[in-house]
Amino acid sequence: MIDIQEFQKYRENKVHTEDNFPYNTYLCSIPLDFPCVPIHWHDEIELIVVQKGSGKILVDFNRYQVSAGDIVVVLPGHLHSIDETSGCSMEYENILFRGDLLFSRKEDICTSAYLRPLITGNLPVDSYIHPGLDYYKGFSRIIKNIDTLCQQRPTGYQLAVKGHLFQLFFLLLSSQTKKALSKTEQKSLEKIKFIIHYVEEHYSEQITVEQMANLCYYSSSHFMKFFKSHMGVSFVQYLNDYRLTMARRLLTTSEYNVLEVAQQTGFENLSYFNRMFKRKYGITPRQLR
């Protein structure tokens, strides 16, 4: 079995900073490096800076069509995915860092009033930073300055990086009109995260709509409506897409034959697997291999 961590392996060769300074930058391309990054979440703050081309990024229940120059902010614990736009490629800089990089050893107002509430989701901020926003130029300029510092690494560059990050969050917080998620929206988000995590853990096994509905304490019909309304696709389509994404990864990184890949990713019928794979990727599993 493989999981979302397989998609992080590409990043391991792209680390630009030391282990004791948790700020890392990776350059990625969709679909050159991987066809998509499936929906997931993590404990780090992530900035997705689009360099070339265009693609699709989802953050929680919001879908953004992004292009060169756009920036997407993903706070800890928030669902997100990256996908290609049909016929297009997208190159982007992926920045990951831990929020506690900016915390004071002794709690101060910066941590208690702003940074901690921001990271825990109690202070909402824009996810999609684009040229139409008044603070876009300043926000983009700060990221470019940080990139230059991380490339050149002058003595003490970490101090300057932290200073720029404080400026970045000042711009985000001082320019906000976005409202926090309602209790109903937050409950829906947690339920969707539960479903997605279950699929990540069990996609190689048999999973039915009835089974998922029971786990969520929903009727089958309510579960299907709930998932489709929040994710934009049916649960069966999402499950098949996730399995096919993992199957493609196995075909390019393992020695399993096509039948074994189908079985490893939850497809009991080989002809069905071949048909679904070709529908999604335009080639058969054997042609990809």
N, C-alpha and C positions, 0 to 999 in steps of 0.2 A: 504494500500500500504506500502511496505517496500523498502528500498534502500540500497546503499552500507554501510551506517552507521550501519546497522544490524551486519555487520561483525566486527565492532569495539567493540561491546558489550563484546565480549570475552576478549578484552584487558583491560576493565575497572577493572577487578579483578587481573591484572598483573602489576599494576603500581609500580615502584621501587623507584621513586623519588618524591620530593615535588612539589606542584603546582607552586611555585615561581622559580623553576629551570627546565625549559622546556626540559628535556632530560629523555626519558622514554624507558624502555626495556621490551619486552614481549617475552615469549616463546610460540611458536605455533607448531602445527603439522598438516600436510595435509596427508590423509584426516580425521584424528581423530577429530580435532576440527571443521573443515569445509572442504567440498570436494575441494573447490578452493576459491581464492580471485578474483572476477571478475575484469576486466580491469577498472581502475579508476585513478584519480590523486588528489593531495592535496598540501597544502602550506608548509608542513614540509619536511625536508630532511629525507630520510629513508635509513637505511642500513639493508640488509637482509643477515644474516650470517648463512650459512647452517651447521648444527651440525651433522646430521645423514641422511643417505638415499640419495635419488635423486629426482629431480622434474624439472619443467619447469618454467622459469621466462621470461616475456616479458617486455622490456623497450622501449617505443616508437615503432619503427618498427623492433627492434632487438629481436630475440628469443634465449634464452640461455638454454642449457641443463646443469643443475648444480648438483653438488654432494658435499659430506661432505668436508668442508674446503673452498669452494668457497664463495665469498662475492659479493653482487650486490649493487651498489650505485644508488639511485634514487633521483634526485634533484627536487625541487619544480616545480609543473606544468607538470611533465613528466608522460605520460601514463605508467602504469605498471600493471601486473597481476601475480598471482602465481597459478600454477596448478600441479596436480600430474602426474607422469609418470605411465603409465598403469602397474598395479601390484606392484608398489613401494609406499613407504611412505616417507615423508620427515619431519624432525624436524629442525626448524630454530629459530634463535634469531632475533627478529624484533626490530630494534632501530629507534626511531623517535625523532627528536628534531628540534626546530625552528632555522633558520639560524641567526636570529638577536641575538641569545644567544651569538654570537661571535662579534657582532658589538660594536664599541666604541661609547660612548655618543657623543663625538665630532669626526666628520669624520676624519679618518686618512688614510694613504696609504694602510694599510691592508684591510680596508673596501672598499675604493673607487677603488683600482686597482685590488683587488683579490676577496674578499668575495662577494661583491654585483654583480660584473659581473658573478661570478660563479653561484650564486643563480638565476640570471635572464637569464641564458643560454648563455651569451656572451663569457664565457670561457669554452670550451668543456673539459670534463674529461672522463676517462674510466668508463663505467658502470659495466663491468664484471671484477672483481679482482680475479685472479686464480693463482695457484702455478707457472705457466709458466712465470709470470711477474717478473722482477728483484726486484721490490719494494714490492712484495707480503708479504714476511716474516716480514718486518718492519710494513706494514699496518696491518697485522693480529695480530702482537704483541701489537700494540697500542690498538686495540679493546679489547684484553684480559686484558690489564692493566686497561682500563676503567671499564670493567665488575667487576674486582676485587675491584676497588674503590667503585663502586655502591653497591656491596654486603657488604663490610666491613664498609663503611661510616666513615672513620676517620674524625676528626674535620678538616674542610676546604677542604674536598674531592672535592667539586665543583670547586675549583681553579685548582686542578690537572686535573679534567675532561676537563675543558676548554683548559688547556695547551695541553693535548693530542689531542684534536680536531684540534687545530691549526697545530700540527705536521701531523695529518692525511691529512689535506688539502694541506699542503706543499708537502707531498709525491705525492698526486694526481696531483697537478699543475706542479710540477717540472719534472714529468716523462711523460708528455703528448705528444702524436703524433696525437691524434684524431682531426679531423677537425670539425668546427661548421656546423650545418645544413645549407644547402643552402636556399635561399628565397623560392624556390619551395617546398623543403622538409618541411620548417616551415609552409607554407600555407597548405600543405597536413595534417600536424599534427594538426593544428588548426581545420581543417574541420572534421577530424576524432574525435577530442574531442567534437565538436559540436554534431556529430551524436550519440556518446556514451552517452553524457549528455541527449540528447533527449530521448534515450531509457530508461535511468534510471528514467526519470521523467514521461514517458508515457507508459511503458511496459504493464501495466494492460489494456490499451486501444487498439483499433484496429490500427495497423501500417502496411502500405503497402510500397512496393518498390517505387511505383509511388509517394506516399506522401513524402517519404524521398528525392527522387530525386528532387521534386519541392522545398523542403525546402533548398536544396543545390544548386539550380539553375543549375541542371544537367538534361540531358535526362535520362530515366530509364536505358538504356543500359550502358551509361557512368558511372552512379552511381554504378551499379553492378560491372563493371570492376574496378573502383576506389577502392571500398571497398574491394573486393577480393584481389587485388594486394597489399594492405597495411596491411590487417588484416589476410590474409591467409585462410579465410573462407568466404562463401557467407554471405550477410546481413541477409538472412532468417535464416541460421544456427546460426549466432551469436545471433539474436533476440530470437530464440527458446532456445538456451543454457542459455542465461541470464534469461529467464523466468523460465526455469527448475531449475536453481540454486536458484532463489528466492522461487520457489514452495517447494523445498526440505527444505529450511530454515523455511518456514511457517509450514510445516508438523511437524517439530521438535520443534517449539517454540510457536505454537498457538493451539487453540482449534477448528479451522475451520475444517469441514469435507472435504473429498477429492474433492467433487464438488465445494465447496466454494473456496478451494485453487486454483483449475483450473480457476475459474472465476476471482479470485483476481489477477492472474498472466497472464491474457490475453488469456487463452485458452477457446474458445467458445464451443468446442466439447470435451466431457469427454473421449470418447473412444480414440480420437487422443491424448489427454493429457496423458492417461494411457500408450498408445503405445510408445510415445516419451520418457516418463519418464523411462520406463523399458529399452528402447534401450540405454539410457545414463547411468543409474545407475545399471542395472541388476536386479532390483526388482520393483514391482509395488508400487505406492503411498500408497496403503492400507497396503502392507507388511511392508513398512518403518514405517508407523504410528503405 
